[in-house]
């Protein structure tokens, strides 16, 4: 999950993702940055590397829609 307006567009999350799920986005936010977006066809492995490296605390990992 990305908090779009908190992101400063540093790209660290994109760099550390082992499965290359993230790429530079094409929508500009109010901080004049392009927050990352999920690459079509890729699946997150929930390693949380992006969450741990984000200096803005703007990205976090949650599983959505999983039935317990």
C-alpha positions as CSV (number, residue, x, y, z in Angstrom):
1,X,0.0,0.0,0.0
2,X,1.4,3.4,-0.9
3,X,0.6,6.7,0.7
4,X,0.8,8.5,-2.5
5,X,1.1,12.1,-1.2
6,X,3.8,11.2,1.4
7,X,6.2,9.8,-1.2
8,X,9.1,12.0,-2.3
9,X,10.0,9.7,-5.2
10,X,13.5,8.6,-4.1
11,X,13.1,5.3,-5.8
12,X,14.8,3.2,-3.0
13,X,11.8,0.9,-2.9
14,X,12.1,0.2,-6.6
15,X,15.8,-0.6,-6.2
16,X,15.5,-3.0,-3.3
17,X,12.5,-5.0,-4.5
18,X,13.9,-8.6,-5.2
19,X,11.0,-9.5,-7.5
20,X,10.9,-6.1,-9.3
21,X,7.2,-5.5,-8.5
22,X,7.6,-1.8,-8.4
23,X,8.4,0.7,-11.2
24,X,8.5,4.5,-11.4
25,X,4.9,5.8,-11.6
26,X,3.5,8.2,-14.2
27,X,1.3,10.3,-11.8
28,X,2.7,13.4,-10.2
29,X,1.9,14.0,-6.5
30,X,1.8,17.3,-4.5
31,X,5.5,16.9,-3.6
32,X,6.3,17.0,-7.3
33,X,7.4,13.4,-7.3
34,X,6.4,10.3,-9.2
35,X,5.6,7.6,-6.6
36,X,6.1,4.0,-7.7
37,X,3.4,1.8,-9.1
38,X,3.0,-2.0,-9.3
39,X,4.2,-3.6,-12.5
40,X,1.3,-5.4,-14.3
41,X,1.6,-9.2,-14.0
42,X,4.1,-9.2,-11.1
43,X,3.3,-10.4,-7.6
44,X,4.6,-9.1,-4.3
45,X,6.3,-11.7,-2.1
46,X,5.7,-9.7,1.1
47,X,9.4,-9.4,2.0
48,X,8.9,-5.9,3.3
49,X,12.2,-4.6,1.9
50,X,10.4,-1.6,0.4
51,X,8.8,-0.8,3.7
52,X,12.0,-1.0,5.6
53,X,14.0,1.2,3.4
54,X,11.5,4.0,2.8
55,X,12.7,7.2,4.4
56,X,9.3,8.8,4.1
57,X,7.4,5.9,5.7
58,X,5.1,6.1,2.7
59,X,4.9,2.4,1.7
60,X,3.8,-0.6,3.6
61,X,3.0,-4.2,2.8
62,X,-0.3,-5.9,3.5
63,X,-2.0,-8.9,2.0
64,X,-5.4,-7.9,0.7
65,X,-8.3,-10.3,0.0
66,X,-6.7,-13.4,1.5
67,X,-9.2,-15.7,3.1
68,X,-8.1,-17.1,6.5
